[in-house]
Amino acid sequence: MEFKYILILIVIVYLPVLITGKYTIRGVPESYAVLGENYRLECNVTDSPIHVIFCTGTIGLCDMINCGSSSTDNRYKCGCINNNNKQLYLNISNINKQDDTTWFCRGYNGGQGVTTISVYYPQDITSITSDAVNNEADEGSDVIFNCNVNSKPVSTITWSSSTSTDTNTGQDWTLTQAKCQDTGIYTCTANNGIGLPTTKSLPLNIRCSPRIEGNLKDVVISRTSEEVTLSIDVMAYPKPSFKWIQESTGLELTPDTTQQVATNNYISSLTVTIQQSSFDNYIVTVNNSIGGDKSYTIKIIDGDSSKPEPPSELNIPAIVGEIVAAVVVIIIIIVVVILIKRRKKKSPEESYATFTNRNQAGYRGLNTRPAVYENVLQNSEEYVNMTRN
């Protein structure tokens, strides 16, 4: 009995397969198709079907009867591989996004195989925006950028700017505490490995008060009859105004030009033909309605080397002190020289007197007898008289 039931089960499960055959469909290559390129499906069957159809759901796109084919669209061509009705194919030319769906290889006797085509396509940046109104924001505020991309597979999104070498990733990116120098072009780059990367950009202008760009040359040396140009390089947005004034006269001067170097960079220049009265301070005031006036001073100095240098003020107390010190040193030197000469040059009388006194003292000590003492003393006096003569 058990064998009978097993046999019945086998017949119920496998008989339809034996009758209709097994259908296996796959893509070539199996991973994915690329938009606009050609793609191929292959279907292997175990029976010998007379009529097979390649379709998406209930929509038949290519019919085959005994390896002969017909299609509803010229993009689809189907047939037998090497005239073998057990090995079937469907070629899809110029594949598009509608082909990204489930596909069937279905026999009219009920058998079918199923697979899915994934159609990959390059990135398409549909929009790039920021929350800056009219692409303008105040200095110190945060600016949020957004980049929407349509692609398959999902793209990597990278942000860059014309003002920095740094990059950031993500669909949304925030520029924190924007600075004046952050004014520039911001670019979203999308890449998913299909085709070349795609970019889109938008400008951002940061409203900021004027400030010096680089270094200000605040001292200019010139000579009479020469022509000199004063200039100031300023970063500001929106465009500032420049007012030049000669300090000693208070006269407002007309600048030559105001050159816009970049969106937020301006250079104002003033040409002066030098007269004696031109050696002065020149004040330039810059204003763009943000943060008030900013004033800077440039000085023109007379560089005529033929003019004598003005005498410097004398420091009388210091000079007197130096003279006194020199006199004291000279006096000390003279005194030292005199003392040295006196020590080296003693008179003969002093030498002999010293010798006589020492001998007299010695003789008194050697013999205390009066007669002896008198003889010694007499001899000594005679010796002294002889040497003097």
C-alpha positions as CSV (number, residue, x, y, z in Angstrom):
1,M,0.0,0.0,0.0
2,E,2.8,2.4,0.9
3,F,4.5,1.8,-2.5
4,K,1.2,2.5,-4.3
5,Y,0.8,5.9,-2.5
6,I,4.3,6.9,-3.3
7,L,3.9,6.0,-7.0
8,I,0.7,8.1,-7.1
9,L,2.5,11.0,-5.5
10,I,5.3,10.9,-8.0
11,V,2.8,10.8,-10.9
12,I,0.9,13.8,-9.5
13,V,4.0,15.9,-8.9
14,Y,6.2,15.0,-11.9
15,L,3.7,14.0,-14.6
16,P,2.9,17.7,-15.6
17,V,6.6,18.4,-15.8
18,L,7.2,15.3,-18.0
19,I,4.3,16.3,-20.2
20,T,5.0,20.1,-20.5
21,G,8.8,20.0,-19.9
22,K,10.9,22.2,-17.8
23,Y,11.6,25.8,-18.9
24,T,14.7,27.7,-17.7
25,I,15.3,31.3,-18.8
26,R,18.3,33.5,-18.0
27,G,19.9,36.7,-19.1
28,V,23.2,37.0,-20.9
29,P,25.0,38.3,-19.0
30,E,23.0,37.4,-15.9
31,S,24.0,40.5,-13.8
32,Y,22.4,43.4,-15.5
33,A,21.7,45.2,-18.8
34,V,22.8,48.7,-19.7
35,L,20.4,51.3,-21.0
36,G,20.7,51.7,-24.8
37,E,22.8,48.6,-25.3
38,N,21.8,45.2,-26.6
39,Y,20.8,42.3,-24.3
40,R,19.9,38.6,-24.7
41,L,17.6,36.1,-23.0
42,E,18.1,32.4,-23.4
43,C,15.5,29.7,-22.6
44,N,16.2,26.0,-22.4
45,V,13.3,23.5,-22.3
46,T,13.2,19.8,-21.8
47,D,10.3,19.0,-24.1
48,S,9.9,19.9,-27.8
49,P,7.4,22.7,-27.8
50,I,5.7,23.7,-31.0
51,H,4.7,27.2,-29.9
52,V,6.7,29.4,-27.4
53,I,6.3,33.0,-26.5
54,F,8.6,35.5,-24.8
55,C,6.5,37.9,-22.8
56,T,6.4,40.4,-19.9
57,G,3.4,39.4,-17.8
58,T,0.5,38.9,-20.2
59,I,2.0,41.0,-23.0
60,G,3.6,38.8,-25.7
61,L,6.5,40.4,-27.4
62,C,7.9,37.6,-29.6
63,D,6.2,34.4,-30.8
64,M,7.9,31.3,-32.1
65,I,6.3,28.4,-34.0
66,N,8.7,25.6,-34.9
67,C,11.6,28.1,-34.7
68,G,9.9,30.7,-36.9
69,S,9.3,34.0,-35.2
70,S,7.3,37.2,-35.2
71,S,7.4,40.2,-32.9
72,T,5.3,43.2,-32.0
73,D,8.4,45.5,-31.9
74,N,11.5,45.4,-34.2
75,R,13.7,45.7,-31.1
76,Y,12.8,42.1,-30.2
77,K,14.1,39.1,-32.3
78,C,13.6,35.5,-31.1
79,G,14.4,32.1,-32.5
80,C,16.1,28.7,-32.0
81,I,19.9,28.4,-31.3
82,N,21.4,26.3,-34.1
83,N,17.8,25.4,-35.1
84,N,17.4,23.5,-31.8
85,N,13.8,24.0,-30.6
86,K,15.0,23.1,-27.1
87,Q,17.4,26.1,-27.0
88,L,15.6,29.4,-27.6
89,Y,16.8,33.0,-27.5
90,L,15.4,36.5,-27.5
91,N,17.6,39.4,-28.6
92,I,16.6,42.9,-27.3
93,S,18.3,45.8,-29.1
94,N,18.6,49.3,-27.6
95,I,17.2,48.2,-24.3
96,N,15.3,50.8,-22.3
97,K,13.9,51.4,-18.8
98,Q,10.6,49.6,-19.7
99,D,12.5,46.4,-20.3
100,D,13.5,46.5,-16.6
101,T,10.8,44.0,-15.5
102,T,9.9,40.3,-15.1
103,W,10.2,38.2,-18.3
104,F,8.7,34.8,-19.2
105,C,9.6,32.1,-21.6
106,R,6.2,30.3,-21.9
107,G,5.1,27.3,-23.8
108,Y,1.5,26.9,-25.0
109,N,1.3,23.5,-23.4
110,G,1.6,25.3,-19.9
111,G,5.3,25.2,-19.1
112,Q,7.2,28.5,-18.4
113,G,10.5,29.9,-17.1
114,V,10.8,33.3,-15.4
115,T,13.6,35.8,-14.8
116,T,14.1,39.6,-14.2
117,I,16.1,42.0,-16.2
118,S,17.8,44.9,-14.3
119,V,18.4,47.8,-16.6
120,Y,21.2,50.0,-15.3
121,Y,21.5,53.6,-16.6
122,P,23.8,56.5,-15.9
123,Q,23.2,59.2,-13.4
124,D,20.9,62.1,-14.2
125,I,20.9,65.1,-11.8
126,T,17.3,66.2,-11.9
127,S,17.8,69.3,-9.6
128,I,20.4,71.1,-7.5
129,T,19.1,73.7,-4.9
130,S,20.0,75.5,-1.7
131,D,18.0,77.2,1.0
132,A,19.7,80.5,0.2
133,V,17.1,82.9,-1.2
134,N,18.1,84.0,-4.7
135,N,21.4,82.3,-4.0
136,E,22.3,84.9,-1.3
137,A,23.0,84.3,2.4
138,D,24.3,86.4,5.3
139,E,27.8,85.9,6.6
140,G,27.7,83.6,9.6
141,S,24.6,81.7,8.5
142,D,24.3,78.0,7.5
143,V,23.4,77.1,3.9
144,I,21.9,73.7,3.1
145,F,22.5,72.3,-0.4
146,N,20.5,69.4,-2.0
147,C,21.2,67.4,-5.1
148,N,18.6,65.0,-6.6
149,V,19.8,62.2,-8.8
150,N,18.0,59.6,-10.9
151,S,20.2,56.6,-11.6
152,K,20.5,52.8,-11.3
153,P,22.4,51.7,-9.3
154,V,22.4,54.5,-6.8
155,S,25.0,57.2,-7.4
156,T,27.7,58.5,-5.1
157,I,27.1,62.3,-4.7
158,T,30.1,64.6,-4.1
159,W,30.0,68.3,-3.4
160,S,32.8,70.7,-4.3
161,S,33.3,74.5,-4.6
162,S,35.4,77.0,-6.5
163,T,36.6,78.5,-3.2
164,S,38.1,75.3,-1.6
165,T,39.8,72.1,-2.4
166,D,37.7,70.2,0.2
167,T,34.9,67.9,-0.9
168,N,31.9,66.5,0.9
169,T,29.5,63.6,0.1
170,G,25.8,63.0,0.4
171,Q,22.6,64.1,-1.3
172,D,22.3,66.9,1.3
173,W,25.3,69.0,2.5
174,T,25.4,72.0,4.9
175,L,27.9,74.9,4.7
176,T,28.2,76.0,8.3
177,Q,28.8,79.6,9.3
178,A,29.4,80.9,5.8
179,K,32.2,83.4,5.4
180,C,32.7,86.2,2.9
181,Q,35.3,84.1,1.0
182,D,32.8,81.3,0.6
183,T,31.1,83.2,-2.2
184,G,31.6,81.1,-5.3
185,I,30.2,78.2,-7.5
186,Y,29.1,75.0,-5.8
187,T,29.0,71.8,-7.8
188,C,27.2,68.5,-7.3
189,T,28.9,65.5,-9.0
190,A,27.0,62.2,-9.3
191,N,28.7,58.9,-10.3
192,N,27.3,55.3,-10.3
193,G,29.9,53.7,-12.6
194,I,27.7,53.7,-15.7
195,G,29.0,56.2,-18.2
196,L,30.9,59.3,-17.2
197,P,30.2,61.3,-14.0
198,T,27.5,64.0,-14.3
199,T,27.8,67.5,-12.7
200,K,25.5,70.5,-12.1
201,S,26.4,73.8,-10.3
202,L,24.8,76.8,-8.7
203,P,26.2,80.1,-7.4
204,L,26.2,81.3,-3.8
205,N,26.8,84.9,-2.8
206,I,27.6,85.7,0.9
207,R,26.5,89.2,2.0
208,C,29.5,90.7,3.9
209,S,30.9,94.1,4.9
210,P,34.1,95.4,3.1
211,R,37.5,94.1,4.3
212,I,41.0,94.3,2.8
213,E,41.9,91.5,0.4
214,G,45.6,90.7,0.8
215,N,48.0,93.4,2.1
216,L,47.4,97.1,1.8
217,K,50.4,99.2,0.6
218,D,49.8,102.1,3.0
219,V,53.1,104.0,2.3
220,V,54.1,105.2,-1.1
221,I,57.4,107.0,-1.8
222,S,57.5,109.4,-4.7
223,R,59.0,112.7,-6.0
224,T,57.6,115.9,-7.3
225,S,56.4,115.9,-11.0
226,E,56.0,112.1,-10.8
227,E,52.7,110.3,-11.3
228,V,51.8,107.7,-8.6
229,T,48.8,105.4,-8.4
230,L,47.2,104.5,-5.0
231,S,45.0,101.4,-4.9
232,I,43.0,99.4,-2.5
233,D,41.9,95.8,-2.9
234,V,38.6,95.0,-1.1
235,M,36.4,91.9,-0.5
236,A,32.7,92.7,-0.1
237,Y,29.3,91.8,-1.3
238,P,27.2,93.5,-2.6
239,K,29.4,95.9,-4.6
240,P,30.8,98.7,-2.4
241,S,31.4,102.4,-3.1
242,F,34.8,104.1,-2.7
243,K,35.4,107.7,-1.5
244,W,38.9,109.2,-1.6
245,I,39.8,112.3,0.5
246,Q,43.1,114.2,0.9
247,E,43.5,114.5,4.6
248,S,45.1,118.0,4.9
249,T,42.7,119.7,2.5
250,G,39.6,117.6,3.1
251,L,39.0,117.5,-0.7
252,E,37.2,114.6,-2.2
253,L,39.1,113.1,-5.1
254,T,37.7,111.2,-8.1
255,P,39.1,107.7,-8.4
256,D,40.3,106.4,-11.8
257,T,38.4,103.1,-11.9
258,T,36.7,100.5,-9.8
259,Q,37.6,97.1,-11.2
260,Q,35.6,94.0,-10.3
261,V,38.0,91.1,-10.1
262,A,35.5,88.6,-8.8
263,T,31.9,88.5,-7.6
264,N,33.0,89.8,-4.2
265,N,36.4,91.4,-5.0
266,Y,36.9,95.0,-6.1
267,I,39.9,97.2,-6.7
268,S,39.7,101.0,-6.5
269,S,42.6,103.2,-7.7
270,L,43.5,106.9,-7.6
271,T,46.2,108.5,-9.7
272,V,48.0,111.6,-8.3
273,T,50.5,113.8,-10.2
274,I,52.9,114.8,-7.4
275,Q,53.3,118.4,-6.3
276,Q,54.8,119.6,-3.1
277,S,51.3,119.7,-1.5
278,S,50.7,116.1,-2.6
279,F,52.8,114.6,0.2
280,D,50.0,113.8,2.5
281,N,47.7,111.2,3.9
282,Y,44.9,109.9,1.6
283,I,41.8,108.4,3.3
284,V,39.6,106.0,1.3
285,T,36.2,105.1,2.8
286,V,34.5,101.9,1.6
287,N,30.8,101.2,2.2
288,N,28.3,98.6,0.8
289,S,25.4,99.2,3.4
290,I,26.5,96.2,5.5
291,G,28.4,96.9,8.7
292,G,29.0,100.7,8.2
293,D,31.9,102.6,6.7
294,K,35.4,101.2,6.7
295,S,38.3,103.7,6.3
296,Y,41.9,103.1,5.3
297,T,44.9,105.5,5.1
298,I,47.6,105.6,2.4
299,K,50.5,108.0,2.9
300,I,52.7,109.6,0.1
301,I,56.2,110.4,1.3
302,D,58.7,112.6,-0.5
303,G,61.5,110.4,-1.7
304,D,63.8,113.1,-3.2
305,S,67.2,112.1,-1.9
306,S,68.9,115.5,-2.9
307,K,67.2,117.3,0.0
308,P,69.4,117.4,3.1
309,E,68.2,115.4,6.1
310,P,66.8,117.6,8.8
311,P,69.1,117.9,11.8
312,S,68.1,115.7,14.6
313,E,67.5,117.2,18.1
314,L,70.5,117.3,20.4
315,N,70.5,115.6,23.7
316,I,72.4,118.2,25.8
317,P,72.4,116.3,29.1
318,A,73.8,113.2,27.4
319,I,76.5,115.1,25.6
320,V,77.6,116.9,28.9
321,G,77.7,113.6,30.7
322,E,79.9,112.0,28.0
323,I,82.4,115.0,28.2
324,V,82.6,114.8,32.0
325,A,83.3,111.1,31.8
326,A,86.0,111.6,29.3
327,V,87.7,114.4,31.4
328,V,87.7,112.2,34.5
329,V,89.3,109.3,32.6
330,I,92.0,111.6,31.3
331,I,92.8,112.9,34.8
332,I,93.0,109.4,36.2
333,I,95.4,108.4,33.5
334,I,97.7,111.4,34.2
335,V,97.8,110.7,37.9
336,V,98.7,107.1,37.4
337,V,101.5,108.0,35.0
338,I,102.9,110.5,37.5
339,L,102.9,108.0,40.4
340,I,104.6,105.4,38.3
341,K,107.4,107.8,37.3
342,R,107.9,108.9,40.9
343,R,108.4,105.4,42.1
344,K,110.9,104.5,39.4
345,K,112.9,107.8,39.7
346,K,114.1,108.2,43.4
347,S,116.9,110.7,44.3
348,P,120.5,109.5,45.3
349,E,120.3,111.5,48.6
350,E,117.2,109.5,49.6
351,S,119.0,106.3,48.9
352,Y,122.1,107.2,50.8
353,A,120.2,108.6,53.7
354,T,118.3,105.4,53.9
355,F,121.5,103.4,53.8
356,T,123.2,105.5,56.5
357,N,120.3,105.4,58.9
358,R,120.1,101.6,58.5
359,N,123.9,101.3,59.1
360,Q,123.8,103.5,62.1
361,A,121.0,101.5,63.7
362,G,122.9,98.3,63.0
363,Y,126.1,99.5,64.4
364,R,124.4,100.7,67.6
365,G,123.1,97.2,68.0
366,L,126.4,95.5,67.3
367,N,128.6,97.4,69.9
368,T,127.3,99.4,72.7
369,R,130.7,100.6,73.9
370,P,131.1,104.4,73.4
371,A,134.5,104.2,71.8
372,V,133.5,101.6,69.3
373,Y,130.3,103.4,68.5
374,E,132.2,106.7,67.9
375,N,134.7,105.1,65.5
376,V,132.0,103.4,63.5
377,L,130.0,106.6,63.4
378,Q,133.0,108.6,62.2
379,N,133.8,106.1,59.5
380,S,130.3,106.2,58.3
381,E,130.2,109.9,58.0
382,E,133.5,109.9,56.1
383,Y,132.1,107.4,53.7
384,V,129.1,109.5,53.0
385,N,131.2,112.6,52.4
386,M,133.4,110.7,50.0
387,T,130.5,109.5,47.9
388,R,129.0,113.0,47.8
389,N,132.2,114.4,46.6
